[in-house]
């Protein structure tokens, strides 16, 4: 099935070996209350408990660890609104090198502080008027750094796929897998894993309603660019899908659901009050789609990837209170 794709399930399995002892094998949460509400048996992969607070360390470390020694010694670079920034900074520290991270000026302060706390140098830009990809490539070239993009890289995609691999190893066969979509790396890796292990599974991505670039692209049959979205889900504020991720998702993803900011708030509140976990907005979108009834009459066994929990107390309170 995946022979023609740029990433295979063998790549995901190799990444899992490479990540052993580096990333946490995060818990899979179940809830009778949630099951009763949605009429299905739900398994939540809690990547909010991952090191650096989100799934991103899986891809960043997998990519950095495969660099030639001389390039790794020279340092790595990344561009990110927050979670990939933290993950790349932590990967650099784990591998004994340095990191320079390009971050938007309006990135959440907690994510900026955490990235600096891992020892990275931060360079800022305006996400609404500047092209982060071009800036990141120029910065890396100028300083001789290896650029690790947040999603559009085979090694990053393979690393992200290990979250779904762990989920399926623990939950067993699922009827549906739901994952958030930003640039598409997590769902691409998840779809490769899920469709290889269980070909009949339905894979559904979730985007914020103002950032539906992947949904539009899949409907158009080609990559579509939209204005930089303004959404609570800052980790999913992407204007166009990745080239590699889109090629994978076009073949393997069965559909995209959209959630608005109020539905994201409701999911964050539900996760806190009923499941006793803290999710950032991007980490709550998959749960939001299920709670809001946007996945359809699925029933059966459903897996959700709760992708992250990087949010400070003040912003969490502000978001859930509207």
N, C-alpha and C positions, 0 to 999 in steps of 0.2 A: 504493500500500500504506500509506503513512504520512500520507496527506492528512488523516485525522481525528485524528492524534496531535498533541500539543502541541509536539513537536520534529520537524523533518524533516531529511532528508539535506542539503537546501540550507543549513540552519542549521549543520550539521557542516562543510560545505565553506566557509562564510563564517567559521566559527571557525578553520579551518585557515589561512586568509589572515591573520586577525587575530593569530594566534599565531606567524606566521613571523618568525624572528629573535628570538623571546622564549623559546620552549621548545626543548629539544633534540629533534632527530629521532633517537630512540634506536635502538640497533642491534637487529637481529633475529638471534637466535642459533640455530644448528642443531647437532646432535650425532648422529653415527652410532651412538654407544653408546646414547643415549636412544632413537633410532629402533628399534634392534634389540631393546631391552628391551620397548617397548610395541607393536611391530609396526605402526608408522605413521611417516610423514614429519612431523616436528614442527618448528614454527617458534615461537620464544619471543620475544615483544616485551618487551625489557628496560627497563621503566619504572623499575627500580631505578637506572638511570643518568640519570634525568631530573633537572633542576634541582630542588632541595629534596628529592630522593631518592624521589619517587613521582609518579604520573600526575596528582596533584591540581592542579598548577599550571595545567594545561590548562583546567580548568573555572573555577578561581578568577580567573585573569586574563581569560578570555573574558567573564565576568560583570562584573568590575570595570571593564574597559575600555569597557563600553557604558553606564556610568552618566553622567548629565548632569554637565557640568563642575563645577557648584556643589555637587552632592552628593558627587562624588569628592573635591573639596577639603575637605569637612567630615569625611571619613574613612569607613572601612569597619569592619565587625565580622563575626565568625564564631564558631561553636562547633564544637569538634573534639577528638578524642582525640589528634591529633598531626599527621597528614599534611596535612589540609586547613588546619590551623592554620598550619603552616609555609608552605604554598602561598599562603594569603591574606596573610600577613605579607610574603612576597617580592613578591607582586603589588602590594601597597601601595607597597613601596619602589620597584619599577620604574615605577610610575605617579606617584610623587612625592607620595603622601599617607600617612596614618597608619592603623594598624590596632589594634583592641582584640579580643583573642581569649579566649573562655571555654573553659577546658580542665579536664578532670576532675583531681581531686587525685592520682589514681594513674596519670596518664599517664606513659609512659616518660620518664625524666629526659632522655635524649638528645633527645627530641622537644620537650620544654619548653625546654631550653637553646637548641636550634636556632631555635625560634620567637622567643624573646627576642633571639637573635643577629641576626635580620632586622629588629629594631627595634620589634617589637610589644609592646604592653602586655598582660600576661596576668592574667586574673581566673579564680580556680579555683572548682570546685563539686564536690559529691559525686555521682558518676554513679549510685549505687545508691539514693539517696533524693531527688534533686532532678531536675526536668524541665529539661533543657538547652535545649530549644526555647523554653519559656516564659521562662527566664532570659535567653536570648540576645535574644529579641524585646524584653523589658523594658529590657535594657541598651542596645540600639540606639536604642530610642525615647527613653530618658532623655538620651542624649548626642547625638542627632541624626545617627546613623551609618546607613549603608546596610548592611543585614544580607545577607551572602552565605552561604546555607546550604551544607552540604557535599555535598548531592546533589539535593535536591528543588527544582530551579530550572531552567527551560528552557535558560538560557545556560550553566549549569554542565554539564548533560547534553550539550549540543552540544559543548562543549569537550572533555569526556571522550571523546566519540566519535572525536576525531581520532587517538587512539592506535590504534584498530582500522583507521582509514582508512590510516594509514602502514603498518601491518602488511600489509594486503591489497595495497597498492601494491607492496610489496616481495616478498611471498610468491606473489602471484597467487591464483587461486581456491582456496578451502579447502573441505573437506567439513564440518569442525567447528570452531567457535570456542569456547574455554573462558575464562571470566573470573571473578574473585572477585566476590562480592556482599556488600555491607554494607548501605547504604541503597538501593542499586540504580542509582546514577547512571552508573557505568562500564559496567555490562552493558546498561543502557538505550541509552546512546549507541552502544555497540558493536553492539547488535542492529539499531538503525536503519541504521547504516552497512553492516553485513554483509548484511542481508536486502535492502537496496536494490541493492547491487552484485551479490550472488549469492543470488537468492531461495531456492535449494534448500539453502543452508547450514543446519546444525544449530547452534543457539546454546545452550550449557549454562553455567549459573551454578554457583558453588561457595560453600557456606557452611560455617562450623564447625558441628559436630553439635549443640552446645549453643546455637547462635544461628540456628535454622532458621526464622526468622520469614517470610522470603520463600517458602520451600518450603511452609510451612503455609498462607500466604495464597493462593498460586496454587492449591493443592488445594481450599481453601475457597471460592475465587471472590471473596474480599473480604479486605481488610487485617486481619491478625491481630496482636495484641500479645502478646508473651511477656515473662517477667521479663528484666531486663538480663542478658545472658549473661556467664558467666565463662569466658573462653577465652584461649589463647595469642594468638589473632589479634585483638588489641585494636582494630585498625582495622575489624573486622567485628562488634564487640560492639554490635549494634543490636537494639532490641526490637520495632520495627515498620517495614515498608517505607515509603518516601515515597509521598505521594499521587500525584504526577506520575509518579514512576518506576514505581510499581506499574501504573498505567494502560498504560504502554508495555510493560512486561515481561509483563503478562498476555496481550498480543497477540503478542509477538515472541519470547519466550524459550521454548525447547522443553522445558527440564527443569532441575532443580536437583539437584546431587550434594552429599553431605555428607562432611566429613572430620573425624576426631577429632584430638586434640592429638598423639598419637604419629605419625599419618600426616603431620601438618604438620612435626614434627621430622625425620622421615625425608626429606621433600622438601627441607627446608633443608640437611640434611647432604648429600644427593645433589647439589644445586645447587652447593654449595661444593666438594665433592670431585671431581665429574665434570665439571661445567659451568664451574667456576671463577668463580662469581658468588655474591654475598652477598644473600640475601633475608630480609626480616623475615617473621614468621609470616603476616601477611595477604597478603604478596606471594607466598607459596609455596603457597597453598591450591589454586590452579588446577593447578599441577604435581602437588601431592599427590594430587588426585583422579585424575589420569591414571596416576600411578605405582601407586596402590592399586587400580586396575582398576574405578573407580566410574563411568567414562564409558561403559561398555558396549563391545561389539565394533565399534569404530568403524573402525579401519584408515584407509587413505587419507591425506589431508593434514589435519593438525590445527594450529590456531593457539592459542597460549596467551598471555595477558597476565600477565606477572610484574609485579604492580602497584607494588611498592616495596621498598626496601632500607634503611629507616631503623631501624637497630638498632646499639647500641654493642657493643664487644668483649665486655664482661662479660656482658651479657644474651644475646648470641648464644651464648657458651660455655655459659651456664646452660641455655638452651633446648635446644640440641642434645644436651646431656648429661642432659636430663631433670630 
